[in-house]
C-alpha cells in the first residue's frame, strides 16, 4: 500500500460523522442519461432513493463507481453505484470490499429482477446469479454467492421471443413507474433492517 493509499483511507474513515465503513450497499445499473429510468437501472433508482432519504448525495467517484458515505441505523455504510456498466459491476464492488477489508456478509446488493412484477421485492440471504450479468460479475470476482440481496421486480418480457436486452434497457410505463417508486422506497427500508441483522424481518415484511 502506498503512502497515498494510507492517507486516502484515513481521510475516508474520518469524515464528519464518520467511522469505519461496516457495510457496502451496492445498487446496480448502467451509467449515462440514456439509461436513466430503464428496467436495468432499478438498483440505481433504489439506492438514489435511499440516499435522498438519508440526506446524502452519491457524487464521489471512487472504486470505479459513484459513492457516498452514510450512517444507516447506527452503521457506517458506503453507498455504491458502479459505473463500469452492468456486466462488470463486480470490479467496482470488489475494489470497495477489499479497501475496507469486508467479507461478503457485509455486502448488500440491490438489482432488477424480470421474474417479479413491478413494485414487488424479494430479499434473499444468498443465491446464484439467476442469469443477471451484474450479479454474475460480483459472484465471479468475489468467488462467493453468500451475500444478501434485494431483488427489485421490473416485470417479465411480453412474450418469450422478445429480445431480453431490449426489454431490460426499455423504460417503464407511467403506471409501472409509480409502482417502481414505491418499491425503491421499500428497498431502502429493507436495507435499514438488514444492516441491523434483521434480514428475516425484512423478508417477512417485504417479500412478494
LUMSEBA-801961 format. One record per residue (C-alpha): x, y, z; residue in three letters. Coordinates in steps of 0.001 Angstrom, whole numbers, plus 500000, padded with zeros to 6 digits. Last residue first. Layout:
REM residues N
XYZAla/...
//
This chain:
REM residues 208
456467489029497435Unk/458996489550500207Unk/458565492852502058Unk/457585492240505678Unk/458639488646506239Unk/461845489083504268Unk/462748492305506054Unk/462072490671509406Unk/464256487727508453Unk/467010490139507404Unk/467023491775510817Unk/470789491883511358Unk/470710495630511886Unk/472202496220508438Unk/469302494174507047Unk/466561496268508626Unk/467725499556507140Unk/468416497816503835Unk/464837496579503696Unk/463560500110504278Unk/465632501239501310Unk/464072498519499173Unk/460636499743500269Unk/461279503241498943Unk/462517501820495636Unk/459433499567495555Unk/457226502651495897Unk/458931504483493036Unk/458775501293490989Unk/454980501128491346Unk/454700504687490036Unk/456980503816487126Unk/454746500819486376Unk/451726503059485842Unk/453658505571483748Unk/455079502759481604Unk/458624501786482404Unk/461618502261480161Unk/463457499774477962Unk/467004498603478583Unk/465734495468480313Unk/463403494659477400Unk/465789495434474536Unk/468448493282476177Unk/465947490435476614Unk/464773490418472984Unk/461130489278472925Unk/460810485629471927Unk/459277484578475252Unk/456467487198475172Unk/455838490486476984Unk/459151490081478820Unk/458789489835482589Unk/458321492696485009Unk/460700495064486800Unk/460782493408490228Unk/463506494529492596Unk/465686491791494058Unk/467237492741497381Unk/470480490921498138Unk/472316489231500942Unk/475770487711500333Unk/476534484007500143Unk/477309483856496419Unk/481080483736496736Unk/484143483804494479Unk/484260487568494938Unk/485030488125491252Unk/482664485519489791Unk/479844486323492230Unk/480043490056491521Unk/480203489535487746Unk/477280487097487745Unk/475288489572489823Unk/475740492209487154Unk/475036489675484419Unk/471715488504485840Unk/471201484900484684Unk/469990483706488082Unk/473161484992489748Unk/473014482152492253Unk/471858482505495835Unk/472348484153499203Unk/470418485785502043Unk/467491486625499773Unk/465038489516499757Unk/462327489583497103Unk/460584492766496094Unk/457473493592494060Unk/456605497013492612Unk/456989495907489016Unk/456290492154488657Unk/458995489703489613Unk/460804487302487255Unk/462481490220485492Unk/464640491044488525Unk/466457494352488924Unk/469195494947491486Unk/470057495941495051Unk/473167494320496529Unk/474026494130500229Unk/477641493434501214Unk/478796492927504803Unk/478348489144504664Unk/480625489320501611Unk/483697489994503725Unk/484962493499504390Unk/488555494721504346Unk/487511498322503642Unk/489638498542500501Unk/488914494928499564Unk/485151495417499673Unk/485340498656497694Unk/487522497185494963Unk/485334494063494877Unk/482169496094494270Unk/483669498115491434Unk/485075495155489519Unk/481954493123490277Unk/479758495505488299Unk/481465494500485043Unk/478358493361483121Unk/476299496296484399Unk/478366499183483135Unk/481610500028484951Unk/479979502995486687Unk/479218501030489865Unk/476712502818492139Unk/477916502478495726Unk/476514503604499066Unk/479200503038501676Unk/477801502362505111Unk/478540503355508686Unk/476065501542510911Unk/473951503360513523Unk/470647502630511788Unk/472127503717508463Unk/475005506196508659Unk/476067507448505257Unk/479063507566502966Unk/478593508355499309Unk/479842506730496135Unk/479896506863492347Unk/481754503941490836Unk/485064502571489664Unk/486148502310493322Unk/485786506060493837Unk/483988508969492183Unk/482112511000494781Unk/478582512070493885Unk/476105509849495665Unk/474424512688497529Unk/473421512423501171Unk/470290513330503146Unk/469481509801504297Unk/466133509780502492Unk/467850511093499360Unk/470479508357499619Unk/467777505685499915Unk/466006506982496802Unk/469303507027494898Unk/469946503454496095Unk/466582502290494800Unk/466818504031491439Unk/470350502728490838Unk/469169499189491566Unk/466209499612489202Unk/468629500582486445Unk/468041497501484281Unk/464385498483483940Unk/465262501833482408Unk/464605505150484118Unk/468004506582483339Unk/469853504528480730Unk/470280507272478111Unk/471445509644480830Unk/474590507644481455Unk/475732504964483862Unk/474268501432483798Unk/472695499789486829Unk/473350498050490128Unk/472810499409493627Unk/475588498450496014Unk/475341498847499803Unk/478805498248501263Unk/478693497712505005Unk/480843498427508070Unk/482763501521506935Unk/484992502634509785Unk/483983505896511343Unk/482468509077510094Unk/480170511764511394Unk/482379514244509582Unk/484970512331507585Unk/487488510136509366Unk/487233506836507507Unk/487733508205504013Unk/490529510545505046Unk/492470507790506805Unk/491960505526503793Unk/493132508205501378Unk/496170508938503547Unk/497129505258503525Unk/496511504920499798Unk/498743507941499158Unk/501503506439501316Unk/501410503412499040Unk/500000500000500000Unk/
//
